Amino acid sequence: MTTRRLAVVSAGLSRPSSTRMLADKLAAATVARLAENGIETTVETIELRDIARDVMNNMLTGFPSPTLDAAIEAVTGADGLIAVTPIFTGSYSGLFKSFFDVLDNQSLTDMPVLIGATAGTARHSLALDHALRPMFTYLHSVVAPTAVFAASEDWGSGDRRVKTLPDRIDRAAGELAALVAVSDRSATVRDPFALAAV
């Protein structure tokens, strides 16, 4: 059986967190879609709140702790990435951005990425396309066409006039699964610093 590695980055700050809930639902739907095609998936979830100090120390010193180094390896060595952030002041959280700032800017090249975000109101949904998508495009990732935004009212929405959150999750998961199915990053990923030294 074919195996793929999926990394999930959640930048939620509270426990429980709607950001983590969305990340988990996106991961479960993607794993299910891959399983339909005979692909087994291992999932590693990184809760950024747990490594926030490590991220900041790396920003200040340029050296990752062993914990942060393991998180970076989990993300850069995966076949696909799900990245979910709460929206603050119309954009991704500072912790979310800081984590991706400490990665080498070539380490996510060709990485299939599914982006998601949460906020109290749907007015912030455009942050996916004006903040997250450009950031991952800059990092040369392959961003799935469907991004998933969940406002507070989406968690209980039964309004069939618009696509419900489960519908959007399923569509996005299908797109990411198709990209991950043909990815071989986990088998071929190389140290970008070693590449730069050549």
C-alpha positions, 0 to 999 in steps of 0.5 A, a space after each residue: 500500500 502507498 503511504 503519504 505523510 500529511 502535516 497539519 499546522 494549527 495556530 489556534 491559541 485557546 483550548 479547545 480551539 475552533 482553529 484546531 477543530 477545523 484543522 482536524 476536520 480537514 485532515 480527517 476528510 483528506 485522509 478519507 479521500 486518500 484512503 478511497 484511492 488505496 493510499 495510507 496517510 500518516 498525520 502529524 499535527 503541530 500546535 503552534 501555541 505549544 512551541 510559541 516560545 521556541 519560534 520566538 527564540 529562533 527569530 531572535 537567535 537564528 537557532 531552532 530548539 530540538 522541539 522546533 526543529 522536529 516541527 520544521 522537519 515534520 512540515 518540510 518533509 511531508 507530502 502535503 500540508 494543511 495550514 489553519 490560522 485564526 484571523 486577527 486584524 484582517 490577516 493571519 496571526 503573528 504566531 502563524 506568520 512567525 512559524 513560516 518565517 523561520 522556515 527556509 524560503 525554499 523548503 516548501 517548494 512544490 508542497 501541496 497546501 490546503 489553507 484554512 482560517 477561522 474568525 468570529 464573522 464571515 467578513 474576514 473570509 477574504 484574508 485567505 486570498 489576500 494574506 494566506 494564499 500570497 504567502 504560500 505562493 511566495 514560498 512556491 507551494 501548490 495551493 489547493 484552489 478551495 480554501 476553507 473559512 469557518 466563522 462562528 455561525 458555520 459550526 451549526 449552519 444548516 442553511 442550504 442556500 450556501 455551501 455548508 462547512 462540511 461541503 466546503 471541507 469535503 471539496 477542499 479535501 478532495 483537491 488536496 488529496 489529488 495533489 498529495 496522491 502524486 506527491 513524492 516529497 517525503 521520499 525525495 526532500 533534501 536539506 535546502 541549506 545543503 542545496 544552497 552550499 553546492 
